[in-house]
Amino acid sequence: MQRTDTIVIGAGQAGLAASRCLTEHGRDHVVFEAGRVGERWRSQSWDSLRLLTPNWMTRLPAWQYSGPDPEAFMSAGAFVSFLEGYAGSFSAPVQDETRVVAVAPAVGGGYAVTTDQGSWQAANVVVATGDCQHSNVPAFARRLDPEVQQVTTTDYRNPGQLADGAVLVVGASASGVQLADELRRAGREVVIAAGTHSRMPRSYRGMDIMWWLDRTGSLDQSIDEVRDPKAAARQPSSQLVGRPPGVRSGGDLDLRTLARSGVRLAGRVVDVDGARVSFADDLTATVADADFWMHHVLDGIDRHAESTGLAPELLAPHRPGRVPLVGAPTGIDLVAEGIGTVLWATGYRRSYQWLQVPVLDHAGEIRHRHGVTAAPGLYVLGLRFQRRRRSHFIDGVGDDARFVVDHIAKRSTAVGSPAA
């Protein structure tokens, strides 16, 4: 059995940020990655995917974007190269193609970590497997007519892989609206089923919305400041899209722009029976709620612009128009509508079946406070709203990594660790 001070599980942005911080603290450690560095960005991203945050927000501890177009949006492939460069910049001790199969308390303290490449013992373990591990497809999807193709966002690559005919996209957060837009542009007839979602303009008063959220401090809101932390952590990603280099901020993407392009809008999917899909009669309510919160955020931006004297330098406060809600169906027959594919853009779930430490709640999520669990030396990193609203952005995971690694550095080293 090999020994080290700290084991990091996952070599995406969260795991590499933790590794960089551990290196700065001089802590002996190893990073286990089931695939390659940035594997989820390599193998679970569609071809046209770009980051939702502009390049200037692509920042990790001691590493940031330095190219010629800070206002553009990096492709998934370019971000993989960014992560590879980051890992190489400090010789991150990544063992790729190494899958963790069990983490359990070790005799004498610390943790026994079993991988498909051998066994280890460590005083500390950082679970950095991310917030988007598995597609969260509803159970009733099993009742869908087998003649209808089912695809998730982790499986989807481009319109050409889908069965002939129209497409039902289920889910209207960032992924759902982007894929509905791509499919419509490819000439497909598209229906999008919209549940709870978050609407935001790509730019406002001439500046990218992420610039505003960063400047006003909205992204720095602490999880301790919100009334319902669990609900905050489940908040859907905003209906935004990144643009290629040379295409500046602008070009909103939401239910209104989709409807104007010919995409049909429906409410939340509530049941499936063969080729029949039923929708809730809730589209008006969910759209109204999304608009309420959008205007709440934009009102705050306007107040900030006035109070800081920025207003005279900005464009007029033009707001996105209303979403047309005429004729939303309560159900459709997929065969009659010529729909050959259902694309599930219904979010993600986590799975920790290999974690044999009593830190999971009834839903199978890791219980923690700011990434620190009740089990001494066991941490989690890379979750949505882990400490602050920016936590699930690339720009935010570095601060969380510093917090976790500072906690590791302050606790006593377990007996048997080489750092003892």
SENU-697804 format. One line per 10 residues: number of its first residue (from 1); for each residue x, y, z of C-alpha. Coordinates in pm, 1 decimal, always signed. Each point is the difference from the previous one (the first is absolute). Layout:
residues N
NUM) X/Y/Z; ...
This chain:
residues 420
1) +0.0/+0.0/+0.0; +133.4/+341.5/-99.1; -34.0/+300.3/+230.1; -34.0/+373.4/-45.0; -127.8/+296.1/+196.9; -298.7/+88.3/-222.9; -186.9/-169.6/-282.3; -204.2/+209.4/-243.7; -265.6/-184.7/-200.6; -57.9/+163.3/-338.5
11) +223.2/+202.6/-234.4; -243.1/+259.3/-130.0; +22.1/+366.0/+95.1; -87.7/-71.8/+365.6; +249.9/-281.0/+49.3; +280.8/+186.8/-175.4; -71.4/+315.7/+203.4; +28.3/-208.7/+317.4; +323.3/-155.9/-127.1; +151.1/+342.4/-70.6
21) -89.1/+122.8/+350.6; +137.4/-317.3/+158.9; +322.4/+49.2/-197.3; +28.1/+356.2/+131.4; -37.5/-134.9/+355.3; +265.1/-265.7/-62.6; -244.4/-283.8/+66.8; +81.9/-337.1/-148.9; -298.8/-111.0/-206.7; -127.7/-187.7/-302.8
31) -293.5/+69.4/-235.1; -196.2/-297.7/-130.0; -191.3/+44.3/-326.9; -214.5/-276.2/-151.0; +68.4/+132.4/-350.7; +226.9/+284.6/-105.3; +41.4/+355.2/+126.2; -329.7/+178.4/-62.6; -166.1/-324.8/-107.6; -357.6/+120.8/+36.7
41) +74.7/+296.7/-228.2; +149.7/-244.2/-251.9; -260.5/-274.2/-8.6; -325.8/+150.1/+130.2; -19.6/+328.7/-193.6; -179.5/+66.6/-326.2; +207.2/+118.3/-295.6; -107.8/+365.0/+7.2; +12.7/+46.0/+379.5; +166.5/+314.5/+131.0
51) +43.2/+124.3/+354.4; -277.9/+221.9/+132.7; +256.5/+232.5/+154.9; +224.0/+230.6/-208.1; +367.6/-86.9/-32.1; +110.0/+260.9/+252.6; -188.7/-199.9/+265.7; +194.9/-316.1/-79.8; +217.7/+17.5/+310.7; +146.5/-262.2/+231.7
61) +260.3/+35.6/+277.1; +318.5/+140.0/-160.4; -139.1/-52.5/-353.0; -233.1/+198.2/-224.5; -95.1/+65.9/-360.6; +260.3/+217.3/-174.3; -109.9/-10.8/-363.9; -99.7/+277.5/-241.2; -378.5/-11.0/+46.2; -102.2/+29.1/+366.5
71) -362.1/+80.1/-86.6; -58.6/-316.9/-206.4; -95.7/-342.8/+134.3; +228.5/-301.0/+3.2; -101.0/-324.7/-170.1; +0.6/-324.5/+197.1; +307.3/-117.2/-191.9; +186.3/+322.5/+69.9; -86.3/-30.4/+367.8; +145.9/-351.6/+8.0
81) +324.7/+148.8/-137.3; -22.7/+270.2/+267.8; -24.2/-269.2/+269.6; +283.6/-202.4/-151.1; +219.4/+309.5/+0.9; -97.9/+67.7/+359.7; +88.0/-352.7/+113.4; +333.9/+21.7/-179.0; +83.5/+340.0/+148.3; +57.8/-149.7/+345.4
91) +52.3/-367.2/-93.9; -325.0/-106.5/+160.1; +35.9/-359.4/+130.1; -291.0/-133.8/-204.1; -40.7/-374.4/-44.3; -238.7/-24.7/-292.6; -198.0/-308.0/-103.4; -24.5/-80.3/+371.4; -350.2/-58.1/+130.2; -76.0/+21.3/+371.7
101) -218.6/-294.6/+103.8; -11.9/+49.3/+378.9; +81.2/+256.1/+268.6; -29.9/-126.8/+357.8; +136.6/+88.6/+344.8; +343.5/-152.1/+50.0; +115.1/-184.4/+307.5; +192.7/+247.6/+212.5; -153.6/+306.7/-164.4; -23.0/+159.2/-339.8
111) -148.3/-174.2/-301.4; +60.1/-312.2/-203.4; -50.7/+77.2/-367.3; -34.9/-292.9/-238.0; +46.0/+59.6/-373.1; +3.7/-231.6/-299.8; +377.6/+60.5/-6.4; +78.5/-72.9/+365.3; -65.4/+101.7/+360.7; +97.7/+315.0/+188.6
121) -25.5/+150.1/+345.9; -26.4/+372.8/+67.8; -72.7/+234.8/+287.1; -230.8/+209.1/-219.1; -226.6/-57.5/-299.1; -148.2/+272.9/-221.2; -298.4/-114.4/-208.9; +18.4/+218.1/-311.6; -214.3/-205.1/-235.3; -214.5/+300.2/-87.2
131) -363.0/+104.2/+2.2; -98.0/-149.9/-338.1; +81.1/-369.1/+26.1; -307.3/-173.6/-144.3; -301.1/+114.4/-199.7; -309.7/+26.8/+217.4; -264.7/-158.6/-222.5; -345.7/-39.6/+162.6; -115.1/-354.9/+76.1; -304.7/+26.6/-226.9
141) +235.0/+20.9/-300.5; +4.6/-380.5/+13.6; -359.5/+1.6/-122.8; +85.1/+182.4/-322.1; -74.9/-180.3/-325.5; +319.9/-196.3/-83.7; -28.2/+117.8/-360.4; +78.2/+355.1/+120.5; +369.0/+74.0/+46.1; +103.1/+127.6/+343.9
151) +318.4/+206.4/+38.2; +143.8/+190.5/+298.1; +219.7/+308.2/-6.7; +301.2/-215.7/+92.3; -63.8/-219.5/-306.9; -91.2/+273.9/-250.1; +268.7/+123.1/-239.4; -173.5/+158.1/-301.0; -331.8/-4.0/-189.6; +125.0/-261.5/-245.3
161) +4.4/-277.0/+260.7; -373.1/+29.2/+72.4; -276.0/-200.8/-163.0; -187.0/+161.7/-287.0; -288.2/+228.9/+83.0; -82.3/+258.7/+261.6; +151.4/+14.0/+349.7; -152.6/+48.4/+344.1; +252.2/+170.9/+228.6; -88.6/-46.9/+367.6
171) +147.1/+271.9/+222.1; +55.4/+371.7/-55.1; +312.7/+88.8/+193.5; +319.2/+93.5/-186.7; +51.7/-342.5/-160.6; -361.9/-42.2/-108.2; -34.3/+337.7/-169.8; +340.2/-28.7/-169.4; -82.4/-339.9/-147.3; -351.1/+103.7/-102.5
181) +153.9/+298.5/-179.1; +263.8/-215.9/-171.3; -255.8/-254.2/-115.8; -232.8/+269.0/-133.5; +286.8/+162.8/-189.3; +75.4/-343.1/-147.7; -351.0/-6.2/-147.7; -169.7/-222.0/+257.8; -348.3/+62.5/+133.5; +41.6/+37.8/+375.7
191) -225.0/-3.2/+305.3; +154.7/+106.6/+331.8; -156.9/-97.6/+333.5; +89.7/+265.4/+255.7; -6.2/-59.1/+371.8; +156.5/+231.4/+258.4; +264.2/+212.2/-169.4; +206.7/+314.0/+41.8; -11.4/+269.4/-269.4; +272.3/+260.7/-50.1
201) +114.5/+215.8/-294.8; +344.6/-78.6/-139.5; +86.7/+369.1/+27.6; -161.2/+295.4/+171.6; +64.6/+367.9/-60.0; +296.0/-90.1/-219.8; +180.6/-233.6/+242.1; -5.8/-378.0/+29.5; -234.7/-116.6/+275.2; +285.5/-188.1/+169.9
211) +195.5/+327.3/+21.1; -294.1/+148.5/+184.9; -43.7/-294.8/+235.6; +371.7/+6.6/+76.2; +14.5/+377.6/+47.9; -309.3/+28.1/+220.4; +114.6/-281.7/+229.4; -296.6/-224.1/-82.0; +230.4/-294.7/-64.4; +158.2/+43.3/+343.3
221) -323.1/-57.9/+191.6; +68.9/-260.1/+269.3; -203.6/-317.3/+36.3; -42.8/+107.4/+363.1; -191.3/+309.5/-112.1; -277.9/-175.7/-189.5; -326.5/-107.2/+161.6; -4.6/-349.9/-152.2; +352.0/-130.1/-75.4; -124.0/-324.0/-156.5
231) -230.7/+185.4/-238.0; +280.5/+241.5/-87.0; +227.8/-290.8/-87.6; -269.9/-137.5/-232.7; -52.5/+328.9/-183.6; +10.1/-62.0/-376.4; +266.7/+157.1/-216.1; -103.7/+315.6/-184.7; -120.8/-9.4/-359.4; +325.9/+123.2/-151.1
241) +222.4/-98.9/-289.1; +369.0/+64.2/-64.1; +119.0/+135.5/-333.2; +304.0/-87.8/-215.3; +304.6/+230.9/-19.1; -78.2/+320.2/-184.8; -367.5/-7.4/+101.3; -39.0/+237.8/+290.5; -253.6/+0.6/+279.8; -356.5/+19.0/-117.8
251) -252.5/-225.7/-159.0; -235.1/-113.0/+273.2; -114.5/-361.3/+5.2; -316.4/-75.9/+193.8; -352.7/-129.1/-50.7; -97.5/+321.5/-178.7; +275.6/-23.7/-261.4; -68.6/-371.3/-43.5; -370.5/+65.6/-57.2; +83.8/+269.7/-255.4
261) +213.3/-253.7/-189.7; -287.3/-247.5/-17.1; +62.2/-217.7/+306.1; -326.9/-100.3/+169.0; -21.8/+56.4/+376.3; -161.1/-236.4/+251.1; -7.9/-35.1/+376.7; +179.1/-250.5/+218.7; -21.8/-368.3/-101.6; -201.7/-184.9/+264.8
271) -59.3/-340.8/-156.4; +81.8/-226.8/-290.6; -218.7/-283.1/-129.3; +137.1/-157.9/-314.5; -1.8/+269.8/-266.5; -215.2/+233.8/+210.8; +176.4/+272.1/+201.9; -196.0/+209.2/+251.1; +96.2/+353.2/+103.8; -94.5/+198.6/+309.7
281) -210.7/+309.3/-55.5; +266.6/+208.5/+172.4; +188.6/+179.1/-276.2; -154.5/+338.8/+78.2; +95.0/-29.1/+367.5; +357.8/-117.4/-58.4; +62.3/+269.3/-260.1; -140.4/+265.5/+233.8; +224.3/-119.3/+283.6; +308.6/+3.9/-223.6
291) -85.4/+350.7/-120.4; -54.7/+122.1/+356.2; +347.8/-106.8/+108.2; +159.9/+127.4/-321.2; -146.2/+347.7/+55.0; +100.8/-17.3/+367.3; +364.2/-55.3/-105.3; -13.4/+267.4/-271.9; -155.2/+249.1/+243.2; +297.1/-59.0/+229.5
301) +238.5/+60.6/-288.8; -174.8/+328.4/-81.6; +27.7/+112.5/+361.3; +369.4/-90.0/+1.6; +56.8/+193.7/-322.7; -164.9/+309.7/+148.1; +171.3/-18.8/+338.5; +347.4/-44.8/-150.0; -36.6/+266.4/-269.0; +26.4/-251.5/-283.9
311) -344.6/+72.4/-144.1; +102.6/+283.3/-239.7; +259.0/-228.7/-163.8; -244.9/-286.1/-61.5; -266.7/-80.4/-254.5; -363.5/+56.3/+90.1; -152.6/-269.2/+226.8; -181.5/-201.5/-268.9; -162.3/-315.5/+140.5; -76.0/-329.1/-181.4
321) -355.2/-26.7/-132.6; -276.1/-224.8/+125.2; -17.7/-368.2/-90.0; -296.6/-83.1/-228.8; -217.8/-256.1/+174.8; -282.9/-61.1/-246.2; -102.4/-359.1/-65.2; +229.0/-197.2/+234.8; -114.5/-364.8/-26.4; -89.1/-218.8/+298.8
331) +101.8/-310.5/-188.5; +128.4/-124.4/-335.0; +18.6/-326.1/-188.3; +360.9/-38.8/-110.2; -84.5/-219.8/-296.5; -273.1/+232.7/-124.6; +233.7/+299.2/+39.1; +281.8/-175.8/-186.5; +231.2/+19.4/+303.9; +274.2/-258.8/-30.8
341) +215.9/+102.0/+298.7; -45.6/+110.8/+359.1; +305.9/+186.6/+124.3; +14.7/+7.2/+380.4; +160.0/+323.8/+123.5; -126.8/-57.3/+352.1; +311.7/+64.2/+204.0; +239.3/-227.0/+181.3; +36.8/-207.7/+313.0; +293.9/-113.0/+207.5
351) +90.0/-358.7/+88.1; +236.5/-105.0/+278.2; -54.8/-376.6/+14.5; +370.1/-47.9/+62.1; +2.7/+231.7/+305.1; -17.9/-228.2/+305.8; +2.3/+281.7/+254.6; -325.4/+106.3/+176.8; -23.0/+351.4/-145.5; -285.3/-41.8/-250.1
361) -350.9/+135.7/+58.7; -327.5/-174.3/-90.0; +33.1/+120.8/-360.1; +352.2/-138.7/-34.3; +167.1/+341.7/+8.3; +310.7/+73.3/+207.5; -84.3/+194.4/+315.5; +250.2/+278.2/+48.2; +48.2/+360.8/+102.6; +209.0/+198.4/-246.3
371) +150.1/-326.6/-125.7; +96.4/-136.7/+342.4; -182.1/-318.5/+104.8; -55.0/-131.2/+352.3; +250.2/-278.9/-70.0; +347.2/+136.3/+91.8; +215.8/+38.5/-309.1; -279.8/-57.4/-253.3; -89.0/+292.0/-228.0; -206.7/+73.6/-309.0
381) +69.2/+254.8/-272.2; -166.9/+124.1/-318.2; -366.9/+1.1/+103.0; -256.4/+262.0/-97.1; -16.8/+284.7/+255.4; +246.7/-188.2/+222.6; +107.8/+316.9/+181.0; -105.0/+285.7/-225.6; -219.4/+50.1/-302.2; +308.1/-3.9/-224.5
391) +109.2/-343.6/+128.8; -121.0/-196.2/-302.2; +165.5/+237.0/-245.9; +362.0/-63.2/-98.9; +76.1/+341.2/+146.4; -131.9/-105.5/+341.9; +138.4/-346.0/+60.9; +349.6/+133.9/+72.4; -114.9/+190.2/+307.9; -177.9/-310.3/+127.7
401) +315.1/-205.0/-62.3; +208.2/+243.4/+203.8; -248.9/-22.5/+286.2; +1.5/-380.3/+0.0; +378.3/-28.3/-27.4; +50.2/+257.4/+276.5; -220.5/-220.6/+218.4; +211.8/-303.2/-90.2; +318.8/+189.4/+84.3; -131.4/+95.7/+344.8
411) -115.2/-342.9/+114.5; +233.1/-252.2/+162.2; +158.7/-252.4/-234.1; -130.1/-351.1/+55.3; +224.3/-271.6/+136.7; +163.5/-192.7/-278.9; +8.6/+283.2/-253.1; +342.4/+69.5/-150.7; -45.5/+365.3/+95.8; -13.1/-90.5/+371.4
